[in-house]
Amino acid sequence: MNESEEEIKALSDWIAGIERSIPLHITRFFPQRKMADCLPTDIDLLGRLFDTAKKNLDNVFIGNV
């Protein structure tokens, strides 16, 4: 699980260095089985991660919302 804006910025910087049009899918986590004690990814956090990645990439998508 990568939930930090710094990690998403670094990832999107790296991808953009190859090609800005490469898609990045940011998927919401829902706890199950052995990770049932975790919380689902916050919707507001997904929005911030989307905004961070969108600064570098043309095709950013949010899924599992």
C-alpha positions in Angstrom: 0.0 0.0 0.0 1.4 3.3 -1.1 -0.6 6.1 0.6 1.9 8.9 0.8 1.9 11.8 -1.5 5.7 11.8 -1.6 5.7 8.2 -2.9 3.1 9.0 -5.6 5.0 12.1 -6.6 8.2 10.1 -6.9 6.4 7.4 -8.9 4.7 9.9 -11.3 8.0 11.7 -11.7 9.7 8.4 -12.7 6.9 7.4 -15.1 6.8 10.9 -16.7 10.6 10.6 -17.3 9.7 7.7 -19.6 6.5 9.1 -21.1 3.8 11.4 -19.7 1.0 9.5 -21.5 1.7 6.2 -19.6 -1.5 5.6 -17.5 -1.3 5.3 -13.7 -4.2 3.6 -11.9 -4.7 4.5 -8.2 -6.9 1.9 -6.6 -8.7 2.1 -3.3 -7.8 -0.5 -0.8 -10.5 -2.5 1.0 -9.4 -4.7 3.9 -10.0 -8.4 3.7 -8.8 -11.7 5.2 -5.4 -11.3 6.8 -5.5 -7.5 6.6 -9.0 -7.1 8.0 -7.7 -5.0 10.8 -6.8 -2.2 8.4 -9.0 0.7 7.2 -10.1 1.3 3.6 -8.3 4.0 1.8 -9.9 7.4 2.5 -11.7 9.0 -0.5 -10.1 12.4 0.2 -6.7 10.8 0.2 -7.4 9.3 -3.2 -8.3 12.7 -4.5 -5.0 14.2 -3.2 -3.0 11.3 -4.7 -4.8 11.8 -8.0 -4.0 15.6 -8.0 -0.4 14.9 -7.1 0.1 12.4 -10.0 -1.9 14.5 -12.5 0.7 17.2 -12.2 3.2 14.9 -14.0 1.0 12.5 -16.0 -1.8 12.9 -18.6 -3.7 9.6 -17.8 -4.4 9.1 -14.1 -7.3 7.0 -13.0 -8.9 6.2 -9.6 -10.5 2.8 -9.2 -12.4 0.7 -6.7 -14.4 3.7 -5.3 
